[in-house]
Each structure stands twice: as C-alpha cells, then as structure tokens.
C-alpha cells in the first residue's frame, strides 16, 4: 500500500461500498436523517441536502437538520429543493440511519450530539462522511478522506457507488460544497474539477449559485466593513515573523447584517500581503457579562492554524480553522498571538 492510499484511511473502496449498501437498504421505503455541524456552511448543508435529495428521489423519507443557530443561513436556503430541512424538535425520537456530514466530532453537532449514541444503542447505524483530519471516527460506518477538498467530494463517491441519478438538485447541493471549500476551485485537484464538470452537466448554474453563495451582500455590508476594517491591525513580527493581521466584528458592528456578511470579513482580511495568518474575532451573544467570540483563523501556506485552534479548544483544517474564546477582545488577540508564536509549521508543498 503506498502513502497516498494510507492517507485515504477510512475512504477505501470497501468503506464506500459499505456506506452505499447501508443507504441503499433505506430505499425505497426507509428513513434517513442527515445532520450538518453547528453554524453550517455550504459544504455541510449542501452535501447533506444533495445526498438527502438523491435518497428522497429514490423513495426514502429524508430529513436534514443541524442544531445551532435555529435559522437556516439565507444564502443556503435555495439548496433545499424538496423541503427536506427539518427543525431539530421535529426529528423522530430514534433514527434508523443517521448520517453526519462534514462533522469531525459529535461535539460539532451541538445539541444534536446525543443522537449519535442513541441511534447506536437502538441498533441503528451512524454513517460519518467527512474530510477533516481531526475526524474522531465516532460512527458505525465512516467514509472519511482527509485529502478530499470538501465533504461533497466524499459524498459523491457514495452516490456513485449507489448508482443513483445525478439530478440538478443533487448536483446543486454538492456544487455548493465544492465551490466554497475549494475557494472557488483554486484549491481543487484535476479530478475535483472533473467532478465539478459533471455537476454542471447535471444542470447546475455555476454563476448564479456562486453569486448567491459568495458574492451577494445587502448594502449594509459596506458600512459594516468600513467600520471593522478601520480597526484591523497588522503585527509584522507575529507568527514567527511571518505576520498576522487581525480584525474584530463586535455585536454593534454586526447589528444590521446577516451571518454571511460577518463571515465575509475573513476573506477580505486574509488578502493582506504582509501577513501569513489572518484572524477575525466575531462577537456572539454574551453569557451574563462575559463577552464571547467565535474566532476564524486562516493561513496562506506555512502556519498550521488547525493546531493553534486545537490548542484553544477548537479545530479545523491546516489552513482554515476556528475556535471559541471569552473575555476582552484585546486579551483574546494576545492569547492568539501567543499561540501563533509557537504554531507548528507545515511542510511546504
Ligand atoms: Mn467541508
């Protein structure tokens, strides 16, 4: 077995076939519940909806859900072509087959995490479809490929093994995961571009969908950016002299915008030439008098920000990770800079 095979640990043809058989047993008359992680992105929700739609078209009763927040992000609503999205409170007590998508640990399911154990105890199956290196292999079935750019790539292998038709709503969900997790195909291998071509042949509108997902903001976005970017700071000596740029989106700045606008800030800040690492602190609702932050970390190519996030209780990918912090934002930045000063370096590719 060569090294490229061992890195596909959990995504062997055998694992894909077993996952396909598990799902095929639920059509035409079974039930499948698919879950994305909390604060779902287009890969989590799009992949769950794409796979879910294929099972729905094949006759299964399909529900797609996630725990927090209780609203579906506006930019992702168009991915639910058949009304499969289900509130956590409307899910059945026990799932026959639970599929966790893009979710490396049960904790990332938020308040839905207890379902994993409950399903296994009731004799059901838990299929984990993911591409995070931090995956804990917490299910009964796993298709986890840490080399895949998106969970959508992994899910497509299962769909192909099942031989289900690739209709436009299925392709739309998967394409959403692909275009976002590859930074608009800049980090996509040739085979992933070929997968995208299949999805476009199935009817996906890449320009319209890409715009909705990545390039569509209300006017209130501009004053928010103006305020947040005015407070951005460059620390050239930080992260082993490779440079860190950081910005803070507090509740006041975020008052008139959606989560999509707040999430867009990191993509602007990380363009900074002088900084290897970009950090954005996004304020969450306080607990009592304690200020709380969701932190986005991005690196260009050298610093392993997943390790930094893990050291602070979070996780993610080598070049894109996150964590939660509490307290004064300046203190949080100092703690992040301390962690970045000791961050492991990635092998240059
Ligand atoms: Mn993903």
Boltz pocket constraint, residues with backbone or C-beta under 6 A from the ligand:
constraints:
  - pocket:
      binder: B
      contacts: [[A, 43], [A, 44], [A, 102], [A, 131], [A, 149], [A, 150], [A, 151], [A, 181]]
      max_distance: 6.0
